[in-house]
Amino acid sequence: MSEPLQRGRWLISEIARPGDLPKDRSPDSYLIYRTLGWFDTLAMYHQRRVVPRRWVIEVWHHSLRDISTGAKVMRHDRLERGQDYVPWQYLWPLLDDAAHYQSRGLCCRSQDLAATGSQPAPEP
């Protein structure tokens, strides 16, 4: 993942309400649009099975959950401004899938990590 894309993802995850949106046409707003466009493309690949669906949801489920609220605020803002179509059409079903996805990996099973005694190293 490129540094700008990761930064865009972090910006989206910080949006909880319309007041959190960056100024329209600012560098941050353009970065958010590019990032949402990238995730929409990933969602299209997921939907059309260009990449294995399991891979997409397994790798990205937490990141997709993190951006869900901010993406919805962005969508609502675009529609409120008079845009006559819903942006990022493939993204919404993927966000719904991620919201309900439970990985068998340790990322979703922190209790298993604790049970094995594998605790993170204490900070100095």
N, CA, C and O atoms as a printed pandas DataFrame, in Angstrom:
     atom_number atom_name residue_name chain_id  residue_number  x_coord  y_coord  z_coord
0              1         N          MET        A               1    0.848   -1.172    0.000
1              2        CA          MET        A               1    0.000    0.000    0.000
2              3         C          MET        A               1    0.894    1.235    0.000
3              4         O          MET        A               1    1.855    1.328    0.763
4              5         N          SER        A               2    0.563    2.155   -0.851
5              6        CA          SER        A               2    1.351    3.380   -0.927
6              7         C          SER        A               2    1.099    4.250    0.304
7              8         O          SER        A               2    0.061    4.157    0.959
8              9         N          GLU        A               3    2.073    5.087    0.589
9             10        CA          GLU        A               3    1.933    5.992    1.729
10            11         C          GLU        A               3    0.726    6.927    1.571
11            12         O          GLU        A               3   -0.022    7.109    2.531
12            13         N          PRO        A               4    0.514    7.528    0.382
13            14        CA          PRO        A               4   -0.671    8.393    0.244
14            15         C          PRO        A               4   -1.986    7.635    0.454
15            16         O          PRO        A               4   -2.913    8.162    1.069
16            17         N          LEU        A               5   -2.070    6.408   -0.052
17            18        CA          LEU        A               5   -3.294    5.635    0.125
18            19         C          LEU        A               5   -3.528    5.323    1.600
19            20         O          LEU        A               5   -4.661    5.383    2.077
20            21         N          GLN        A               6   -2.484    4.999    2.304
21            22        CA          GLN        A               6   -2.627    4.738    3.736
22            23         C          GLN        A               6   -3.050    6.016    4.471
23            24         O          GLN        A               6   -3.896    5.970    5.364
24            25         N          ARG        A               7   -2.471    7.130    4.099
25            26        CA          ARG        A               7   -2.861    8.401    4.724
26            27         C          ARG        A               7   -4.327    8.717    4.427
27            28         O          ARG        A               7   -5.058    9.176    5.305
28            29         N          GLY        A               8   -4.751    8.469    3.190
29            30        CA          GLY        A               8   -6.155    8.687    2.830
30            31         C          GLY        A               8   -7.086    7.815    3.652
31            32         O          GLY        A               8   -8.151    8.264    4.077
32            33         N          ARG        A               9   -6.691    6.574    3.878
33            34        CA          ARG        A               9   -7.491    5.667    4.691
34            35         C          ARG        A               9   -7.603    6.198    6.117
35            36         O          ARG        A               9   -8.680    6.163    6.713
36            37         N          TRP        A              10   -6.493    6.688    6.663
37            38        CA          TRP        A              10   -6.531    7.248    8.012
38            39         C          TRP        A              10   -7.430    8.486    8.073
39            40         O          TRP        A              10   -8.170    8.669    9.039
40            41         N          LEU        A              11   -7.365    9.327    7.050
41            42        CA          LEU        A              11   -8.228   10.519    7.020
42            43         C          LEU        A              11   -9.700   10.114    7.011
43            44         O          LEU        A              11  -10.513   10.701    7.725
44            45         N          ILE        A              12  -10.038    9.119    6.210
45            46        CA          ILE        A              12  -11.436    8.663    6.142
46            47         C          ILE        A              12  -11.876    8.112    7.486
47            48         O          ILE        A              12  -12.995    8.371    7.929
48            49         N          SER        A              13  -11.009    7.360    8.132
49            50        CA          SER        A              13  -11.387    6.742    9.410
50            51         C          SER        A              13  -11.595    7.782   10.518
51            52         O          SER        A              13  -12.221    7.482   11.534
52            53         N          GLU        A              14  -11.080    8.992   10.330
53            54        CA          GLU        A              14  -11.266   10.061   11.325
54            55         C          GLU        A              14  -12.564   10.835   11.129
55            56         O          GLU        A              14  -12.905   11.678   11.958
56            57         N          ILE        A              15  -13.287   10.568   10.056
57            58        CA          ILE        A              15  -14.534   11.289    9.766
58            59         C          ILE        A              15  -15.691   10.575   10.454
59            60         O          ILE        A              15  -15.973    9.412   10.169
60            61         N          ALA        A              16  -16.351   11.277   11.354
61            62        CA          ALA        A              16  -17.503   10.711   12.057
62            63         C          ALA        A              16  -18.795   11.482   11.772
63            64         O          ALA        A              16  -19.894   10.968   11.977
64            65         N          ARG        A              17  -18.646   12.718   11.299
65            66        CA          ARG        A              17  -19.813   13.570   11.027
66            67         C          ARG        A              17  -19.405   14.605    9.982
67            68         O          ARG        A              17  -18.214   14.783    9.724
68            69         N          PRO        A              18  -20.374   15.288    9.379
69            70        CA          PRO        A              18  -20.047   16.253    8.324
70            71         C          PRO        A              18  -19.027   17.311    8.738
71            72         O          PRO        A              18  -18.241   17.761    7.904
72            73         N          GLY        A              19  -19.023   17.713    9.989
73            74        CA          GLY        A              19  -18.070   18.715   10.448
74            75         C          GLY        A              19  -16.621   18.254   10.398
75            76         O          GLY        A              19  -15.703   19.069   10.486
76            77         N          ASP        A              20  -16.415   16.945   10.256
77            78        CA          ASP        A              20  -15.066   16.384   10.187
78            79         C          ASP        A              20  -14.500   16.364    8.765
79            80         O          ASP        A              20  -13.327   16.049    8.565
80            81         N          LEU        A              21  -15.326   16.695    7.792
81            82        CA          LEU        A              21  -14.875   16.646    6.393
82            83         C          LEU        A              21  -13.839   17.736    6.122
83            84         O          LEU        A              21  -13.959   18.850    6.631
84            85         N          PRO        A              22  -12.830   17.418    5.326
85            86        CA          PRO        A              22  -11.871   18.459    4.957
86            87         C          PRO        A              22  -12.532   19.461    4.020
87            88         O          PRO        A              22  -13.564   19.183    3.411
88            89         N          LYS        A              23  -11.923   20.610    3.922
89            90        CA          LYS        A              23  -12.440   21.653    3.025
90            91         C          LYS        A              23  -12.540   21.096    1.607
91            92         O          LYS        A              23  -11.635   20.407    1.135
92            93         N          ASP        A              24  -13.654   21.403    0.931
93            94        CA          ASP        A              24  -13.860   20.943   -0.439
94            95         C          ASP        A              24  -12.728   21.430   -1.339
95            96         O          ASP        A              24  -12.304   22.582   -1.252
96            97         N          ARG        A              25  -12.255   20.559   -2.185
97            98        CA          ARG        A              25  -11.178   20.820   -3.153
98            99         C          ARG        A              25   -9.810   21.024   -2.498
99           100         O          ARG        A              25   -8.881   21.530   -3.128
100          101         N          SER        A              26   -9.697   20.632   -1.251
101          102        CA          SER        A              26   -8.400   20.706   -0.578
102          103         C          SER        A              26   -7.589   19.461   -0.936
103          104         O          SER        A              26   -8.160   18.477   -1.407
104          105         N          PRO        A              27   -6.279   19.481   -0.724
105          106        CA          PRO        A              27   -5.478   18.275   -0.968
106          107         C          PRO        A              27   -5.997   17.058   -0.198
107          108         O          PRO        A              27   -5.994   15.946   -0.727
108          109         N          ASP        A              28   -6.441   17.259    1.047
109          110        CA          ASP        A              28   -6.970   16.125    1.813
110          111         C          ASP        A              28   -8.262   15.591    1.207
111          112         O          ASP        A              28   -8.475   14.378    1.182
112          113         N          SER        A              29   -9.123   16.474    0.721
113          114        CA          SER        A              29  -10.375   15.984    0.120
114          115         C          SER        A              29  -10.078   15.192   -1.150
115          116         O          SER        A              29  -10.710   14.164   -1.392
116          117         N          TYR        A              30   -9.137   15.646   -1.958
117          118        CA          TYR        A              30   -8.770   14.895   -3.159
118          119         C          TYR        A              30   -8.155   13.546   -2.802
119          120         O          TYR        A              30   -8.409   12.549   -3.478
120          121         N          LEU        A              31   -7.353   13.511   -1.749
121          122        CA          LEU        A              31   -6.745   12.256   -1.314
122          123         C          LEU        A              31   -7.829   11.286   -0.834
123          124         O          LEU        A              31   -7.754   10.089   -1.108
124          125         N          ILE        A              32   -8.808   11.785   -0.137
125          126        CA          ILE        A              32   -9.913   10.932    0.317
126          127         C          ILE        A              32  -10.672   10.377   -0.883
127          128         O          ILE        A              32  -10.998    9.191   -0.910
128          129         N          TYR        A              33  -10.955   11.214   -1.871
129          130        CA          TYR        A              33  -11.663   10.728   -3.064
130          131         C          TYR        A              33  -10.851    9.658   -3.792
131          132         O          TYR        A              33  -11.408    8.651   -4.230
132          133         N          ARG        A              34   -9.550    9.865   -3.923
133          134        CA          ARG        A              34   -8.700    8.853   -4.576
134          135         C          ARG        A              34   -8.705    7.555   -3.784
135          136         O          ARG        A              34   -8.763    6.472   -4.366
136          137         N          THR        A              35   -8.646    7.658   -2.473
137          138        CA          THR        A              35   -8.636    6.469   -1.633
138          139         C          THR        A              35   -9.964    5.724   -1.732
139          140         O          THR        A              35   -9.976    4.500   -1.858
140          141         N          LEU        A              36  -11.069    6.439   -1.676
141          142        CA          LEU        A              36  -12.367    5.787   -1.838
142          143         C          LEU        A              36  -12.504    5.176   -3.227
143          144         O          LEU        A              36  -13.104    4.113   -3.383
144          145         N          GLY        A              37  -11.955    5.841   -4.226
145          146        CA          GLY        A              37  -11.957    5.276   -5.574
146          147         C          GLY        A              37  -11.171    3.978   -5.641
147          148         O          GLY        A              37  -11.577    3.034   -6.319
148          149         N          TRP        A              38  -10.034    3.929   -4.929
149          150        CA          TRP        A              38   -9.234    2.704   -4.896
150          151         C          TRP        A              38  -10.019    1.580   -4.228
151          152         O          TRP        A              38  -10.041    0.458   -4.733
152          153         N          PHE        A              39  -10.663    1.870   -3.097
153          154        CA          PHE        A              39  -11.446    0.842   -2.425
154          155         C          PHE        A              39  -12.659    0.433   -3.257
155          156         O          PHE        A              39  -13.061   -0.730   -3.220
156          157         N          ASP        A              40  -13.246    1.361   -4.003
157          158        CA          ASP        A              40  -14.351    1.016   -4.893
158          159         C          ASP        A              40  -13.867    0.064   -5.986
159          160         O          ASP        A              40  -14.572   -0.878   -6.348
160          161         N          THR        A              41  -12.678    0.306   -6.505
161          162        CA          THR        A              41  -12.112   -0.589   -7.512
162          163         C          THR        A              41  -11.844   -1.967   -6.915
163          164         O          THR        A              41  -12.145   -2.985   -7.538
164          165         N          LEU        A              42  -11.279   -2.000   -5.707
165          166        CA          LEU        A              42  -11.077   -3.274   -5.018
166          167         C          LEU        A              42  -12.416   -3.992   -4.845
167          168         O          LEU        A              42  -12.501   -5.204   -5.042
168          169         N          ALA        A              43  -13.451   -3.252   -4.481
169          170        CA          ALA        A              43  -14.777   -3.845   -4.301
170          171         C          ALA        A              43  -15.320   -4.392   -5.618
171          172         O          ALA        A              43  -15.970   -5.438   -5.630
172          173         N          MET        A              44  -15.061   -3.697   -6.728
173          174        CA          MET        A              44  -15.495   -4.200   -8.033
174          175         C          MET        A              44  -14.764   -5.501   -8.356
175          176         O          MET        A              44  -15.379   -6.461   -8.822
176          177         N          TYR        A              45  -13.444   -5.536   -8.108
177          178        CA          TYR        A              45  -12.680   -6.767   -8.323
178          179         C          TYR        A              45  -13.228   -7.896   -7.458
179          180         O          TYR        A              45  -13.321   -9.040   -7.902
180          181         N          HIS        A              46  -13.586   -7.570   -6.230
181          182        CA          HIS        A              46  -14.181   -8.532   -5.303
182          183         C          HIS        A              46  -15.500   -9.055   -5.859
183          184         O          HIS        A              46  -15.722  -10.265   -5.915
184          185         N          GLN        A              47  -16.370   -8.143   -6.267
185          186        CA          GLN        A              47  -17.694   -8.517   -6.761
186          187         C          GLN        A              47  -17.606   -9.361   -8.034
187          188         O          GLN        A              47  -18.355  -10.326   -8.192
188          189         N          ARG        A              48  -16.713   -9.008   -8.924
189          190        CA          ARG        A              48  -16.595   -9.710  -10.215
190          191         C          ARG        A              48  -15.623  -10.881  -10.172
191          192         O          ARG        A              48  -15.343  -11.511  -11.192
192          193         N          ARG        A              49  -15.120  -11.159   -8.990
193          194        CA          ARG        A              49  -14.240  -12.298   -8.762
194          195         C          ARG        A              49  -12.947  -12.239   -9.580
195          196         O          ARG        A              49  -12.415  -13.263  -10.008
196          197         N          VAL        A              50  -12.463  -11.025   -9.781
197          198        CA          VAL        A              50  -11.164  -10.840  -10.438
198          199         C          VAL        A              50  -10.061  -11.310   -9.499
199          200         O          VAL        A              50   -9.057  -11.880   -9.927
200          201         N          VAL        A              51  -10.263  -11.063   -8.241
201          202        CA          VAL        A              51   -9.381  -11.587   -7.189
202          203         C          VAL        A              51  -10.257  -12.478   -6.306
203          204         O          VAL        A              51  -11.463  -12.252   -6.208
204          205         N          PRO        A              52   -9.672  -13.474   -5.672
205          206        CA          PRO        A              52  -10.489  -14.328   -4.802
206          207         C          PRO        A              52  -11.186  -13.516   -3.719
207          208         O          PRO        A              52  -10.550  -12.758   -2.986
208          209         N          ARG        A              53  -12.474  -13.680   -3.631
209          210        CA          ARG        A              53  -13.280  -12.913   -2.682
210          211         C          ARG        A              53  -12.786  -13.098   -1.256
211          212         O          ARG        A              53  -12.763  -12.142   -0.481
212          213         N          ARG        A              54  -12.399  -14.293   -0.907
213          214        CA          ARG        A              54  -11.926  -14.578    0.447
214          215         C          ARG        A              54  -10.674  -13.770    0.773
215          216         O          ARG        A              54  -10.509  -13.308    1.902
216          217         N          TRP        A              55   -9.801  -13.600   -0.203
217          218        CA          TRP        A              55   -8.580  -12.828    0.029
218          219         C          TRP        A              55   -8.914  -11.385    0.367
219          220         O          TRP        A              55   -8.370  -10.815    1.313
220          221         N          VAL        A              56   -9.810  -10.803   -0.414
221          222        CA          VAL        A              56  -10.146   -9.386   -0.216
222          223         C          VAL        A              56  -10.700   -9.161    1.176
223          224         O          VAL        A              56  -10.235   -8.280    1.898
224          225         N          ILE        A              57  -11.682   -9.944    1.551
225          226        CA          ILE        A              57  -12.331   -9.711    2.835
226          227         C          ILE        A              57  -11.411  -10.107    3.993
227          228         O          ILE        A              57  -11.445   -9.474    5.048
228          229         N          GLU        A              58  -10.603  -11.131    3.810
229          230        CA          GLU        A              58   -9.694  -11.561    4.884
230          231         C          GLU        A              58   -8.630  -10.498    5.156
231          232         O          GLU        A              58   -8.324  -10.202    6.311
232          233         N          VAL        A              59   -8.075   -9.932    4.104
233          234        CA          VAL        A              59   -7.000   -8.951    4.265
234          235         C          VAL        A              59   -7.534   -7.585    4.686
235          236         O          VAL        A              59   -6.895   -6.900    5.485
236          237         N          TRP        A              60   -8.681   -7.179    4.170
237          238        CA          TRP        A              60   -9.126   -5.801    4.324
238          239         C          TRP        A              60  -10.289   -5.587    5.290
239          240         O          TRP        A              60  -10.743   -4.451    5.430
240          241         N          HIS        A              61  -10.793   -6.620    5.963
241          242        CA          HIS        A              61  -12.016   -6.434    6.756
242          243         C          HIS        A              61  -11.884   -5.375    7.841
243          244         O          HIS        A              61  -12.819   -4.599    8.036
244          245         N          HIS        A              62  -10.774   -5.307    8.549
245          246        CA          HIS        A              62  -10.644   -4.285    9.598
246          247         C          HIS        A              62  -10.520   -2.879    9.000
247          248         O          HIS        A              62  -11.130   -1.935    9.502
248          249         N          SER        A              63   -9.745   -2.743    7.948
249          250        CA          SER        A              63   -9.614   -1.431    7.301
250          251         C          SER        A              63  -10.947   -0.961    6.738
251          252         O          SER        A              63  -11.283    0.220    6.823
252          253         N          LEU        A              64  -11.708   -1.893    6.161
253          254        CA          LEU        A              64  -13.016   -1.531    5.629
254          255         C          LEU        A              64  -13.963   -1.102    6.748
255          256         O          LEU        A              64  -14.731   -0.155    6.579
256          257         N          ARG        A              65  -13.915   -1.775    7.863
257          258        CA          ARG        A              65  -14.729   -1.357    9.017
258          259         C          ARG        A              65  -14.319    0.037    9.477
259          260         O          ARG        A              65  -15.164    0.865    9.813
260          261         N          ASP        A              66  -13.015    0.284    9.488
261          262        CA          ASP        A              66  -12.508    1.581    9.949
262          263         C          ASP        A              66  -12.972    2.737    9.077
263          264         O          ASP        A              66  -13.190    3.837    9.585
264          265         N          ILE        A              67  -13.128    2.514    7.770
265          266        CA          ILE        A              67  -13.503    3.614    6.878
266          267         C          ILE        A              67  -15.006    3.710    6.647
267          268         O          ILE        A              67  -15.469    4.659    6.014
268          269         N          SER        A              68  -15.764    2.761    7.141
269          270        CA          SER        A              68  -17.189    2.700    6.814
270          271         C          SER        A              68  -17.940    3.983    7.167
271          272         O          SER        A              68  -18.636    4.538    6.316
272          273         N          THR        A              69  -17.816    4.454    8.381
273          274        CA          THR        A              69  -18.551    5.660    8.790
274          275         C          THR        A              69  -18.126    6.865    7.966
275          276         O          THR        A              69  -18.974    7.602    7.462
276          277         N          GLY        A              70  -16.831    7.072    7.825
277          278        CA          GLY        A              70  -16.345    8.216    7.053
278          279         C          GLY        A              70  -16.785    8.160    5.600
279          280         O          GLY        A              70  -17.131    9.188    5.017
280          281         N          ALA        A              71  -16.776    6.971    5.010
281          282        CA          ALA        A              71  -17.216    6.817    3.620
282          283         C          ALA        A              71  -18.693    7.179    3.489
283          284         O          ALA        A              71  -19.095    7.818    2.516
284          285         N          LYS        A              72  -19.494    6.774    4.460
285          286        CA          LYS        A              72  -20.925    7.087    4.421
286          287         C          LYS        A              72  -21.164    8.587    4.591
287          288         O          LYS        A              72  -22.056    9.150    3.956
288          289         N          VAL        A              73  -20.375    9.230    5.438
289          290        CA          VAL        A              73  -20.487   10.691    5.595
290          291         C          VAL        A              73  -20.119   11.373    4.272
291          292         O          VAL        A              73  -20.782   12.324    3.858
292          293         N          MET        A              74  -19.070   10.889    3.617
293          294        CA          MET        A              74  -18.661   11.452    2.316
294          295         C          MET        A              74  -19.771   11.259    1.276
295          296         O          MET        A              74  -20.085   12.182    0.524
296          297         N          ARG        A              75  -20.361   10.062    1.235
297          298        CA          ARG        A              75  -21.453    9.791    0.291
298          299         C          ARG        A              75  -22.606   10.748    0.534
299          300         O          ARG        A              75  -23.121   11.362   -0.400
300          301         N          HIS        A              76  -23.008   10.873    1.789
301          302        CA          HIS        A              76  -24.120   11.761    2.130
302          303         C          HIS        A              76  -23.812   13.207    1.725
303          304         O          HIS        A              76  -24.684   13.909    1.214
304          305         N          ASP        A              77  -22.587   13.641    1.953
305          306        CA          ASP        A              77  -22.180   14.997    1.582
306          307         C          ASP        A              77  -22.301   15.208    0.076
307          308         O          ASP        A              77  -22.799   16.242   -0.371
308          309         N          ARG        A              78  -21.851   14.242   -0.696
309          310        CA          ARG        A              78  -21.931   14.368   -2.163
310          311         C          ARG        A              78  -23.391   14.465   -2.612
311          312         O          ARG        A              78  -23.726   15.266   -3.484
312          313         N          LEU        A              79  -24.240   13.658   -2.020
313          314        CA          LEU        A              79  -25.660   13.679   -2.403
314          315         C          LEU        A              79  -26.330   14.970   -1.958
315          316         O          LEU        A              79  -27.174   15.508   -2.675
316          317         N          GLU        A              80  -25.965   15.474   -0.782
317          318        CA          GLU        A              80  -26.501   16.745   -0.288
318          319         C          GLU        A              80  -26.097   17.900   -1.185
319          320         O          GLU        A              80  -26.830   18.883   -1.296
320          321         N          ARG        A              81  -24.942   17.797   -1.828
321          322        CA          ARG        A              81  -24.461   18.860   -2.722
322          323         C          ARG        A              81  -25.095   18.776   -4.106
323          324         O          ARG        A              81  -24.765   19.561   -4.994
324          325         N          GLY        A              82  -25.990   17.838   -4.284
325          326        CA          GLY        A              82  -26.726   17.761   -5.546
326          327         C          GLY        A              82  -26.202   16.740   -6.540
327          328         O          GLY        A              82  -26.688   16.674   -7.669
328          329         N          GLN        A              83  -25.223   15.946   -6.143
329          330        CA          GLN        A              83  -24.760   14.895   -7.053
330          331         C          GLN        A              83  -25.926   13.952   -7.279
331          332         O          GLN        A              83  -26.555   13.519   -6.314
332          333         N          ASP        A              84  -26.231   13.624   -8.520
333          334        CA          ASP        A              84  -27.433   12.849   -8.817
334          335         C          ASP        A              84  -27.192   11.352   -8.949
335          336         O          ASP        A              84  -28.028   10.644   -9.511
336          337         N          TYR        A              85  -26.079   10.860   -8.449
337          338        CA          TYR        A              85  -25.821    9.421   -8.418
338          339         C          TYR        A              85  -25.049    9.090   -7.150
339          340         O          TYR        A              85  -24.341    9.932   -6.598
340          341         N          VAL        A              86  -25.194    7.872   -6.706
341          342        CA          VAL        A              86  -24.497    7.433   -5.504
342          343         C          VAL        A              86  -23.056    7.090   -5.884
343          344         O          VAL        A              86  -22.828    6.221   -6.725
344          345         N          PRO        A              87  -22.098    7.759   -5.276
345          346        CA          PRO        A              87  -20.698    7.484   -5.614
346          347         C          PRO        A              87  -20.230    6.144   -5.043
347          348         O          PRO        A              87  -20.798    5.630   -4.079
348          349         N          TRP        A              88  -19.200    5.600   -5.648
349          350        CA          TRP        A              88  -18.521    4.389   -5.182
350          351         C          TRP        A              88  -19.507    3.221   -5.049
351          352         O          TRP        A              88  -19.644    2.619   -3.984
352          353         N          GLN        A              89  -20.181    2.923   -6.151
353          354        CA          GLN        A              89  -21.283    1.959   -6.142
354          355         C          GLN        A              89  -20.908    0.551   -5.693
355          356         O          GLN        A              89  -21.747   -0.160   -5.140
356          357         N          TYR        A              90  -19.684    0.143   -5.915
357          358        CA          TYR        A              90  -19.290   -1.214   -5.532
358          359         C          TYR        A              90  -18.857   -1.303   -4.074
359          360         O          TYR        A              90  -18.837   -2.389   -3.495
360          361         N          LEU        A              91  -18.515   -0.179   -3.487
361          362        CA          LEU        A              91  -17.962   -0.159   -2.143
362          363         C          LEU        A              91  -18.974   -0.554   -1.071
363          364         O          LEU        A              91  -18.609   -1.237   -0.114
364          365         N          TRP        A              92  -20.222   -0.147   -1.203
365          366        CA          TRP        A              92  -21.207   -0.312   -0.131
366          367         C          TRP        A              92  -21.470   -1.772    0.215
367          368         O          TRP        A              92  -21.498   -2.100    1.401
368          369         N          PRO        A              93  -21.663   -2.665   -0.749
369          370        CA          PRO        A              93  -21.839   -4.077   -0.365
370          371         C          PRO        A              93  -20.592   -4.664    0.306
371          372         O          PRO        A              93  -20.710   -5.488    1.212
372          373         N          LEU        A              94  -19.408   -4.248   -0.129
373          374        CA          LEU        A              94  -18.185   -4.757    0.486
374          375         C          LEU        A              94  -18.068   -4.264    1.925
375          376         O          LEU        A              94  -17.646   -5.019    2.801
376          377         N          LEU        A              95  -18.435   -3.008    2.183
377          378        CA          LEU        A              95  -18.429   -2.509    3.560
378          379         C          LEU        A              95  -19.392   -3.309    4.435
379          380         O          LEU        A              95  -19.091   -3.609    5.590
380          381         N          ASP        A              96  -20.549   -3.650    3.877
381          382        CA          ASP        A              96  -21.508   -4.476    4.627
382          383         C          ASP        A              96  -20.931   -5.857    4.913
383          384         O          ASP        A              96  -21.069   -6.370    6.024
384          385         N          ASP        A              97  -20.284   -6.462    3.917
385          386        CA          ASP        A              97  -19.657   -7.776    4.125
386          387         C          ASP        A              97  -18.602   -7.700    5.228
387          388         O          ASP        A              97  -18.536   -8.581    6.085
388          389         N          ALA        A              98  -17.788   -6.662    5.210
389          390        CA          ALA        A              98  -16.717   -6.519    6.194
390          391         C          ALA        A              98  -17.267   -6.326    7.606
391          392         O          ALA        A              98  -16.677   -6.799    8.577
392          393         N          ALA        A              99  -18.388   -5.635    7.714
393          394        CA          ALA        A              99  -18.981   -5.378    9.027
394          395         C          ALA        A              99  -19.371   -6.667    9.732
395          396         O          ALA        A              99  -19.366   -6.736   10.961
396          397         N          HIS        A             100  -19.703   -7.674    8.963
397          398        CA          HIS        A             100  -20.182   -8.936    9.542
398          399         C          HIS        A             100  -19.161  -10.064    9.455
399          400         O          HIS        A             100  -19.441  -11.189    9.869
400          401         N          TYR        A             101  -18.002   -9.774    8.928
401          402        CA          TYR        A             101  -17.003  -10.819    8.724
402          403         C          TYR        A             101  -16.245  -11.118   10.008
403          404         O          TYR        A             101  -15.834  -10.206   10.725
404          405         N          GLN        A             102  -16.069  -12.367   10.283
405          406        CA          GLN        A             102  -15.287  -12.816   11.439
406          407         C          GLN        A             102  -14.167  -13.705   10.918
407          408         O          GLN        A             102  -14.418  -14.802   10.418
408          409         N          SER        A             103  -12.958  -13.241   11.035
409          410        CA          SER        A             103  -11.798  -13.985   10.568
410          411         C          SER        A             103  -11.465  -15.112   11.534
411          412         O          SER        A             103  -11.745  -15.032   12.730
412          413         N          ARG        A             104  -10.867  -16.155   10.993
413          414        CA          ARG        A             104  -10.344  -17.223   11.846
414          415         C          ARG        A             104   -8.926  -16.874   12.309
415          416         O          ARG        A             104   -8.337  -17.590   13.120
416          417         N          GLY        A             105   -8.388  -15.774   11.791
417          418        CA          GLY        A             105   -7.057  -15.333   12.178
418          419         C          GLY        A             105   -7.061  -14.688   13.551
419          420         O          GLY        A             105   -8.115  -14.403   14.119
420          421         N          LEU        A             106   -5.874  -14.465   14.069
421          422        CA          LEU        A             106   -5.749  -13.878   15.407
422          423         C          LEU        A             106   -6.278  -12.454   15.485
423          424         O          LEU        A             106   -6.602  -11.976   16.573
424          425         N          CYS        A             107   -6.371  -11.770   14.356
425          426        CA          CYS        A             107   -6.855  -10.388   14.399
426          427         C          CYS        A             107   -8.243  -10.293   15.009
427          428         O          CYS        A             107   -8.572   -9.285   15.634
428          429         N          CYS        A             108   -9.051  -11.306   14.842
429          430        CA          CYS        A             108  -10.414  -11.302   15.377
430          431         C          CYS        A             108  -10.563  -12.241   16.575
431          432         O          CYS        A             108  -11.673  -12.477   17.052
432          433         N          ARG        A             109   -9.438  -12.773   17.054
433          434        CA          ARG        A             109   -9.492  -13.719   18.160
434          435         C          ARG        A             109   -8.452  -13.362   19.217
435          436         O          ARG        A             109   -7.633  -14.196   19.603
436          437         N          SER        A             110   -8.493  -12.148   19.668
437          438        CA          SER        A             110   -7.497  -11.719   20.653
438          439         C          SER        A             110   -7.574  -12.538   21.931
439          440         O          SER        A             110   -6.570  -12.687   22.628
440          441         N          GLN        A             111   -8.753  -13.073   22.251
441          442        CA          GLN        A             111   -8.884  -13.922   23.437
442          443         C          GLN        A             111   -8.031  -15.177   23.296
443          444         O          GLN        A             111   -7.522  -15.683   24.297
444          445         N          ASP        A             112   -7.861  -15.694   22.075
445          446        CA          ASP        A             112   -7.020  -16.871   21.863
446          447         C          ASP        A             112   -5.553  -16.532   22.096
447          448         O          ASP        A             112   -4.796  -17.343   22.630
448          449         N          LEU        A             113   -5.166  -15.341   21.695
449          450        CA          LEU        A             113   -3.789  -14.905   21.906
450          451         C          LEU        A             113   -3.502  -14.803   23.406
451          452         O          LEU        A             113   -2.434  -15.206   23.867
452          453         N          ALA        A             114   -4.449  -14.270   24.151
453          454        CA          ALA        A             114   -4.287  -14.142   25.598
454          455         C          ALA        A             114   -4.231  -15.517   26.262
455          456         O          ALA        A             114   -3.474  -15.717   27.212
456          457         N          ALA        A             115   -5.029  -16.465   25.765
457          458        CA          ALA        A             115   -5.077  -17.800   26.360
458          459         C          ALA        A             115   -3.780  -18.558   26.167
459          460         O          ALA        A             115   -3.440  -19.408   26.989
460          461         N          THR        A             116   -3.048  -18.272   25.100
461          462        CA          THR        A             116   -1.796  -18.968   24.847
462          463         C          THR        A             116   -0.635  -18.352   25.615
463          464         O          THR        A             116    0.476  -18.882   25.616
464          465         N          GLY        A             117   -0.904  -17.235   26.262
465          466        CA          GLY        A             117    0.141  -16.565   27.015
466          467         C          GLY        A             117    1.048  -15.720   26.142
467          468         O          GLY        A             117    2.085  -15.246   26.607
468          469         N          SER        A             118    0.679  -15.524   24.896
469          470        CA          SER        A             118    1.474  -14.704   23.974
470          471         C          SER        A             118    1.061  -13.257   24.107
471          472         O          SER        A             118    0.293  -12.737   23.298
472          473         N          GLN        A             119    1.563  -12.631   25.106
473          474        CA          GLN        A             119    1.250  -11.237   25.357
474          475         C          GLN        A             119    2.257  -10.342   24.641
475          476         O          GLN        A             119    3.419  -10.720   24.488
476          477         N          PRO        A             120    1.832   -9.179   24.208
477          478        CA          PRO        A             120    2.793   -8.242   23.613
478          479         C          PRO        A             120    3.860   -7.859   24.637
479          480         O          PRO        A             120    3.612   -7.830   25.842
480          481         N          ALA        A             121    5.003   -7.578   24.142
481          482        CA          ALA        A             121    6.103   -7.163   25.022
482          483         C          ALA        A             121    5.755   -5.840   25.687
483          484         O          ALA        A             121    5.191   -4.954   25.044
484          485         N          PRO        A             122    6.084   -5.696   26.964
485          486        CA          PRO        A             122    5.792   -4.411   27.643
486          487         C          PRO        A             122    6.625   -3.304   27.045
487          488         O          PRO        A             122    7.750   -3.510   26.590
488          489         N          GLU        A             123    6.041   -2.125   27.060
489          490        CA          GLU        A             123    6.751   -0.947   26.549
490          491         C          GLU        A             123    7.821   -0.528   27.540
491          492         O          GLU        A             123    7.617   -0.618   28.751
492          493         N          PRO        A             124    8.966   -0.069   27.034
493          494        CA          PRO        A             124   10.047    0.350   27.944
494          495         C          PRO        A             124    9.687    1.583   28.733
495          496         O          PRO        A             124   10.489    2.056   29.538
